[in-house]
Amino acid sequence: MSEGDLYQVGSRTCGCVDCIEDYPPAQYGDRPRQAGCVGRWQVRYRTPEGQQRQKTVESRADAVLLLRTQAVGRGA
């Protein structure tokens, strides 16, 4: 997505492989293992004035919608 970036933010309560690695159980407590991450999504985009912004949302669908909304607002 060239209009902005989105990526998933890890969570200390998630049990996916990446979050277990980033937040070790010895330090953050045990949690059940799971296949997918439950972390929030962070969106980075530029305003029509060229300022960089970021926002964190609950789901990937919300992140994609936000990016599309920002692109329409810029006339893309």
Secondary structure, 3 states (H helix, E strand, C coil): CCCEEEEECCCCCCCCHHHHHHCCHHHHCCCCCCCCCCCCEEEEEECCCCCEEEEEECCHHHHHHHHHHHHHHCCC
